[in-house]
Amino acid sequence: MKIILIDLFSGIGGFPFGLEEAGFTITKHYFSEIDKHAIANYKNNFKDAEYIGSITTVCGNEIRRKHPNEKIVITFGSPCQDFSLAGKRQGMQGQRSSLIMEAMRLILEIKPNFYIWENVKGTFSSNHGADFWAILNAFTNIGNYRLEWQLLNTSWFLPQNRERIYLIGHLAGRSTPGVFPITENDRLFNQTNQSKKGRTQTEISTCLKSSGTLKADDTFIIPKKAGTLTAGGNSGGLHSDMTVIPVLTPNRKEKRQNGRRFKENGDPSFTLSCQDQHGVMIGTNRTHKDGKGFRKMKDNLCPTIPARARQDGSGQPVISSKNQIRRLTEIECERLQGFYDNWTKYGNYDGTIKEISKTQRYKMCGNAVSTVVVKAIGERLINTQIA
């Protein structure tokens, strides 16, 4: 299906990536973002996309005049820090969250066939639920749109516990509701699927490496469900602060190492966020199963990768093998969000291609929308289109 896409708060392009994977063909591609590294990365990966500046300066009427009879889609994951359970919970009173009104302005001006909004689970409870209902009321007041929404978890498709609200507005006479509910059984990936670039989801392994040795530049395939990360080649990203360090003794109550919170033996992943305060620990030592030390593998989920990288390396995601531990590589973070390997490695800075720092790569991955969830939504959206 051919569409004109307007990707607001675009980040690194999780929405267009997922929609194209679902079967949409983007004939004209606009994107709006203010982070210079995300903009550069977007330009590098979507070379035909047109940058239209900050959302506050975008003129929706002008875009509609250029495409009077074409199918236009708007996607946006507006800034979520004011709604996040980990933030200050300022809700709609927060300066960043109020930018959602700019997206609503563009929807009113452009009248897209449908739009998709993504935000954090905390939006439901912000200001005791008043903020979410205010947002729904604002979407409703746009007129001629039927709404449907659901809380979806990336862990249904990839091993990251990332709960996000997805709301879709269907323009009357052009699109009809019918995307939700999506259930945990609606998985996109299986162990035999192969990506466009030849990366396959390997069989699930119960150990990191047969030798039990964990190196700083080892990269592991992340299948949809895994007892641990399985082998998948080298990232080429050997960093001094990714060297192997000892793990705390199992009888310690608090799971911390050098200030890093971590998960062990397949505990569910923390959510990838823009703060980069958590860690991942998936080990092979299963001798402590009584709850007094490390927990036994239960949910087979990789811990979550946060996004704000600290200069001292604390708070970074890690994986472990026996008594060894290291940070997750940038590639592993990309895989946890469903992107291709090295998706965030390069950026187009005013025509010059440069490597993006690992700090920014972690941040961009943590801020991104999960492409596999967008794909699941996109596959169903195709069947809801009328004209």
C-alpha positions as MATLAB code, in Angstrom:
seq = 'MKIILIDLFSGIGGFPFGLEEAGFTITKHYFSEIDKHAIANYKNNFKDAEYIGSITTVCGNEIRRKHPNEKIVITFGSPCQDFSLAGKRQGMQGQRSSLIMEAMRLILEIKPNFYIWENVKGTFSSNHGADFWAILNAFTNIGNYRLEWQLLNTSWFLPQNRERIYLIGHLAGRSTPGVFPITENDRLFNQTNQSKKGRTQTEISTCLKSSGTLKADDTFIIPKKAGTLTAGGNSGGLHSDMTVIPVLTPNRKEKRQNGRRFKENGDPSFTLSCQDQHGVMIGTNRTHKDGKGFRKMKDNLCPTIPARARQDGSGQPVISSKNQIRRLTEIECERLQGFYDNWTKYGNYDGTIKEISKTQRYKMCGNAVSTVVVKAIGERLINTQIA';
ca = [
       0.000    0.000    0.000;
       1.395    3.408   -1.023;
       1.356    6.255    1.468;
       2.780    9.689    2.193;
       4.396    9.476    5.646;
       4.853   12.341    8.096;
       6.989   11.061   10.964;
       6.911   13.472   13.927;
       9.327   13.269   16.881;
      10.920   10.822   14.490;
      13.936    9.629   16.471;
      15.750    6.972   14.431;
      12.770    5.930   12.336;
      11.095    3.075   14.176;
       7.727    3.905   12.642;
       8.764    3.929    8.945;
      10.957    0.881    9.541;
       8.046   -1.088   10.980;
       5.481    0.104    8.444;
       7.719   -0.816    5.524;
       8.302   -4.231    7.066;
       4.507   -4.598    7.293;
       4.058   -3.947    3.556;
       3.575   -0.183    3.218;
       5.399    1.671    0.421;
       6.376    5.219    1.364;
       6.270    7.309   -1.809;
       7.009   10.609   -0.038;
       8.654   10.771    3.358;
       8.737   13.751    5.742;
      10.258   13.750    9.205;
      10.487   16.187   12.114;
      13.027   15.988   14.946;
      15.257   18.349   16.966;
      18.061   16.061   18.200;
      20.985   16.582   15.817;
      22.317   13.035   16.135;
      18.917   11.460   15.530;
      18.425   13.736   12.522;
      21.809   12.733   11.104;
      21.104    9.043   11.647;
      17.660    9.358   10.060;
      19.113   11.051    6.988;
      21.681    8.293    6.659;
      19.135    5.463    6.846;
      16.247    7.114    4.959;
      18.054    8.924    2.198;
      14.875   10.032    0.409;
      13.258   11.472    3.538;
      12.768   15.249    3.685;
      13.592   16.995    6.937;
      10.907   19.576    7.814;
      12.364   21.012   11.035;
      10.791   21.339   14.463;
       7.150   20.339   14.789;
       6.334   23.873   15.946;
       7.211   25.268   12.511;
       5.601   22.608   10.294;
       2.667   23.860    8.203;
       0.169   21.066    7.705;
      -1.940   22.974    5.175;
       1.071   23.345    2.904;
       1.768   19.593    3.004;
      -1.863   18.788    2.207;
      -1.830   21.194   -0.746;
       1.169   19.311   -2.158;
      -0.664   15.987   -1.840;
      -4.374   16.801   -2.224;
      -5.662   13.331   -3.092;
      -3.017   11.000   -1.688;
      -3.098    8.797    1.384;
      -1.245   10.527    4.169;
      -0.220    8.871    7.442;
       1.068   10.663   10.547;
       3.107    8.815   13.179;
       4.390   10.267   16.419;
       5.710    9.218   19.787;
       5.565   12.572   21.534;
       8.004   13.295   24.397;
       7.078   11.070   27.307;
       9.274   12.166   30.213;
       6.449   14.049   31.905;
       4.279   10.928   31.895;
       6.955    8.347   32.655;
       6.740    6.386   35.888;
      10.453    7.122   36.297;
      10.091   10.853   35.719;
       8.689   13.787   37.692;
       5.133   13.010   36.513;
       4.268   16.565   35.514;
       1.791   15.210   32.975;
       0.180   17.661   30.574;
       1.582   20.523   32.649;
       5.088   19.522   31.580;
       6.700   21.591   28.853;
       7.693   18.604   26.702;
       4.429   16.678   26.916;
       2.456   19.704   25.732;
       4.053   19.238   22.311;
       1.391   16.604   21.656;
      -0.931   19.531   20.939;
       1.289   20.460   17.995;
       0.783   16.968   16.582;
      -2.967   17.347   17.022;
      -2.798   20.670   15.163;
      -1.154   18.960   12.207;
      -3.726   16.162   12.238;
      -6.478   18.809   12.056;
      -4.736   20.603    9.181;
      -3.698   17.560    7.145;
      -6.547   15.107    7.850;
      -4.443   11.935    7.375;
      -6.105    8.626    6.533;
      -4.926    7.419    9.921;
      -2.428    8.396   12.585;
      -0.532    6.382   15.206;
       0.499    7.748   18.579;
       2.855    5.918   20.951;
       3.583    6.781   24.564;
       4.592    5.335   27.900;
       2.360    3.277   30.176;
       2.530    6.045   32.782;
       0.247    8.184   30.602;
      -2.653    6.055   31.843;
      -2.037    7.005   35.468;
      -0.612   10.511   35.103;
      -2.558   12.869   37.403;
      -4.751    9.934   38.439;
      -5.808    9.282   34.851;
      -6.944   12.830   34.124;
      -4.162   13.475   31.600;
      -4.984   10.454   29.453;
      -8.647   11.334   29.334;
      -7.745   14.918   28.442;
      -5.653   13.584   25.568;
      -8.489   11.345   24.398;
     -10.886   14.283   24.552;
      -8.483   16.392   22.474;
      -8.136   13.634   19.861;
     -11.927   13.292   19.752;
     -12.412   17.022   19.263;
     -10.388   16.867   16.050;
     -13.520   15.367   14.550;
     -14.237   12.605   11.993;
     -11.822   10.165   13.638;
     -12.639    6.910   15.368;
     -10.121    5.927   18.016;
      -8.748    2.618   19.251;
      -5.890    2.010   21.644;
      -4.108   -0.717   23.559;
      -1.166   -1.231   25.893;
       1.326   -3.471   24.056;
       4.561   -5.047   25.276;
       7.667   -5.505   23.146;
       8.308   -8.717   25.111;
       5.568  -10.356   23.041;
       7.933  -10.159   20.073;
      11.460   -9.551   21.383;
      12.974  -10.160   24.835;
      12.529   -6.632   26.229;
       9.875   -5.701   28.760;
       8.686   -2.436   27.183;
       5.048   -1.541   27.767;
       3.743    1.267   25.582;
       0.349    2.721   24.693;
      -0.475    2.709   20.985;
      -3.444    4.796   19.849;
      -4.753    4.875   16.284;
      -7.131    7.430   14.809;
      -9.075    6.282   11.731;
     -10.493    8.936    9.393;
     -14.167    8.244    8.698;
     -14.698    6.878    5.198;
     -11.004    6.154    4.704;
     -10.047    3.762    7.486;
     -11.926    1.711   10.064;
     -10.941    0.376   13.516;
      -9.917   -3.258   13.648;
      -6.257   -3.330   14.624;
      -6.730   -4.103   18.304;
      -6.689   -6.255   20.296;
      -3.256   -7.666   19.599;
      -2.346  -10.487   21.952;
       0.850  -12.098   23.151;
       0.199  -14.925   20.690;
       0.468  -12.545   17.718;
       4.237  -12.917   17.440;
       6.127  -11.686   14.386;
       9.358  -13.575   14.678;
      10.214  -17.224   14.929;
      13.596  -18.885   15.126;
      13.769  -19.538   11.400;
      12.945  -16.006   10.182;
      15.635  -14.150    8.313;
      15.987  -10.386    8.004;
      16.604   -8.467    4.790;
      20.278   -8.320    5.635;
      20.652  -12.028    6.210;
      20.574  -12.073   10.012;
      18.768  -15.165   11.254;
      17.200  -15.905   14.594;
      19.255  -18.824   15.792;
      18.142  -21.668   17.982;
      17.779  -20.749   21.615;
      20.838  -21.606   23.650;
      21.072  -22.171   27.373;
      24.531  -20.626   27.679;
      26.336  -17.593   26.372;
      29.228  -19.498   24.825;
      30.286  -23.094   24.956;
      33.603  -22.052   26.463;
      31.911  -19.946   29.109;
      34.243  -17.074   28.260;
      32.710  -13.666   27.751;
      34.644  -11.082   25.735;
      33.993   -7.373   25.501;
      33.496   -7.455   21.728;
      31.294  -10.559   21.583;
      27.844   -9.824   20.194;
      24.937  -12.151   20.737;
      21.817  -12.783   18.692;
      18.656  -11.905   20.593;
      15.837  -14.292   19.651;
      12.201  -13.666   20.503;
      12.461  -15.746   23.687;
      15.768  -16.830   25.082;
      17.129  -18.424   28.189;
      20.078  -16.169   27.489;
      21.525  -14.232   24.587;
      22.823  -16.612   21.938;
      25.983  -16.335   19.869;
      25.869  -14.233   16.754;
      29.210  -12.853   15.678;
      31.311   -9.848   16.586;
      30.213   -6.243   16.897;
      33.635   -4.788   16.245;
      32.927   -2.405   19.099;
      35.615   -3.135   21.689;
      35.459   -0.409   24.308;
      37.689    0.076   27.333;
      34.699    0.355   29.622;
      33.233   -2.916   28.343;
      35.954   -5.048   29.854;
      34.958   -8.067   31.911;
      34.565   -7.385   35.636;
      33.689   -9.678   38.563;
      30.060  -10.226   39.526;
      28.898   -9.604   43.069;
      28.601  -12.670   45.282;
      25.213  -14.414   44.936;
      24.268  -13.941   48.578;
      24.190  -10.186   48.265;
      20.612   -8.941   48.501;
      20.933   -6.001   46.160;
      21.915   -6.783   42.578;
      24.361   -4.001   41.835;
      27.825   -3.799   40.327;
      29.720   -0.510   40.230;
      26.441    1.333   40.646;
      24.708   -0.638   37.904;
      21.446   -2.395   38.596;
      21.299   -5.685   36.723;
      19.143   -8.691   35.973;
      20.385  -12.283   36.118;
      19.427  -15.709   34.775;
      16.685  -14.606   32.421;
      14.858  -12.232   34.745;
      12.564   -9.951   32.698;
      14.400   -7.044   31.147;
      14.109   -3.526   32.452;
      12.481   -1.240   29.915;
      14.730    0.531   27.427;
      14.479    4.167   28.411;
      16.235    7.458   27.753;
      17.918    7.427   31.156;
      20.266    4.454   30.934;
      20.091    3.674   34.649;
      19.586   -0.073   34.578;
      21.526   -3.105   33.509;
      21.187   -6.593   32.160;
      22.679   -9.686   33.673;
      21.884  -13.054   32.142;
      24.139  -15.774   33.494;
      24.515  -19.520   33.457;
      24.951  -20.066   37.184;
      21.658  -21.577   38.308;
      22.765  -22.916   41.682;
      20.857  -20.286   43.632;
      17.158  -20.985   43.130;
      15.638  -20.377   46.546;
      15.078  -16.624   46.303;
      17.872  -15.871   48.782;
      20.404  -15.186   46.053;
      20.043  -14.828   42.287;
      16.666  -15.919   41.013;
      16.171  -18.910   38.770;
      15.422  -18.165   35.127;
      11.686  -17.719   34.814;
      10.373  -15.518   32.036;
      13.251  -15.910   29.575;
      13.401  -12.198   28.900;
      16.500  -10.088   28.433;
      16.628   -7.206   30.911;
      15.859   -3.786   29.522;
      18.370   -1.364   28.090;
      18.046    2.225   29.301;
      19.101    5.070   27.071;
      20.974    7.855   28.812;
      24.602    6.759   28.799;
      26.702    8.077   31.660;
      30.303    8.971   31.017;
      31.522    6.717   33.813;
      29.647    3.774   32.324;
      27.463    3.256   35.403;
      23.902    2.270   34.730;
      24.788    0.650   31.428;
      23.149   -2.653   30.458;
      25.328   -5.705   30.990;
      25.286   -9.433   30.322;
      27.165  -12.054   32.282;
      28.535  -15.552   32.066;
      29.244  -17.219   35.391;
      31.416  -14.694   37.233;
      31.962  -12.332   34.329;
      30.004   -9.283   33.276;
      30.050   -6.692   30.519;
      27.848   -4.006   29.055;
      25.481   -4.769   26.217;
      26.853   -3.653   22.881;
      25.126   -1.059   20.741;
      24.202   -3.797   18.276;
      22.444   -5.787   20.981;
      20.464   -2.671   21.909;
      19.460   -2.250   18.267;
      18.331   -5.863   18.101;
      16.249   -5.462   21.246;
      14.305   -2.764   19.387;
      14.089   -4.753   16.147;
      16.512   -2.693   14.029;
      19.230   -4.041   11.775;
      22.745   -4.344   13.120;
      24.620   -1.013   13.210;
      21.464    0.941   12.397;
      22.633    3.735   14.691;
      26.334    3.626   13.828;
      26.466    6.396   11.213;
      24.931    9.806   10.696;
      24.742   12.249    7.816;
      25.887   15.561    9.255;
      25.247   18.162    6.550;
      26.490   15.830    3.847;
      29.364   14.327    5.826;
      28.981   10.736    7.019;
      30.382   10.302   10.518;
      30.289    7.629   13.170;
      27.928    8.378   16.039;
      29.272    8.060   19.573;
      28.201    5.041   21.589;
      26.661    7.383   24.185;
      24.289    8.765   21.572;
      23.644    5.304   20.110;
      22.460    3.988   23.482;
      20.293    7.076   23.919;
      18.727    6.739   20.468;
      17.946    3.059   20.960;
      16.342    3.755   24.323;
      14.178    6.525   22.875;
      13.107    4.535   19.824;
       9.766    2.903   19.164;
       9.989   -0.898   18.880;
       9.829   -1.686   15.163;
       8.355   -5.141   15.672;
       5.304   -3.720   17.439;
       4.807   -1.180   14.646;
       5.012   -4.000   12.125;
       2.291   -5.934   13.930;
       0.090   -2.849   13.912;
       0.921   -2.073   10.278;
      -0.006   -5.527    9.038;
      -3.488   -5.097   10.506;
      -3.806   -1.490    9.370;
      -3.544   -2.546    5.733;
      -6.803   -4.463    6.135;
      -8.621   -1.474    7.654;
      -8.189    0.849    4.667;
     -11.313    1.747    2.660;
     -10.094    4.280    0.135;
];
